[in-house]
Amino acid sequence: MQELDVSNVRELEDFLINECMYSGIVRGKLDQLRRCFEVQFAAGRDLTPDQLNNMIEILSDWRRQPPA
């Protein structure tokens, strides 16, 4: 949880729901009884060669933004 900068399970659940599930990065079910997240779908990270320049531009723009 340290890598995600969350200090408790509730913050982790909020992150999964608000940042990952709502944005469509992952789909799954939170199992509070077993204290786990069952992933049903995860977006791929692979790029096709024709997408590479666009991704470089997006990441460069993001990197230039001041920290929040």
N, C-alpha and C positions, 0 to 999 in steps of 0.2 A: 504494500500500500504506500510505502514511502516514495516509490518512483512516481506515483500518481498524485502525490501531495494530498493524500486523504488520511485522516487520523482515526477514523472509525468505520464500522461496517455501514452505517447509515449514509455517510458521505460517499462510500464506494457504490452503494445502490443508486444513489442520486446521480452519480457520474455515469454509471452504466445506462440508466434510463434516459437522462437528459442529453448526454453527449454522444452516446453510442447508438442506442436503440432508436431514438427520435430522428437521428440523422441518417438512419438506414445502414450504418456500418455493420451492425450485428442484429440478429433476431434470436430470441431465445426466451427462456423462462427462468425467473428467479425462484429458486427453491429455498425458502427460508428455513424449513425444517432441516434440510441437509446442509444448509449454509453454502450453497453453490449456485452458479449460473450455468444452465444447460444451453449451450450454443446450438441453434438450429441452422443458422446461416451466418457467414462472415464474408464481407466484401473482399475481393482479391486485391492484392497490392501490385500485381504485375502490370506493366505498361507495354503497349505495342510500340514499335519503333516510331510510328508517326505521331504518337502522343508525347514523346520524350521532350521535345522543345517546349511544348505548352506547359508541361509539368515543371521544367526548369524555370520558366518565367514566373509561374505561380509561386514556387518556393522562394525564388529570389525576391519577389515583392513582399512575401510574408516575412522574410528575414530582415528586410529593411524597416519594418514597422517597429516603433518603439515599444518596449515592454509595457504591459497594462499595469 
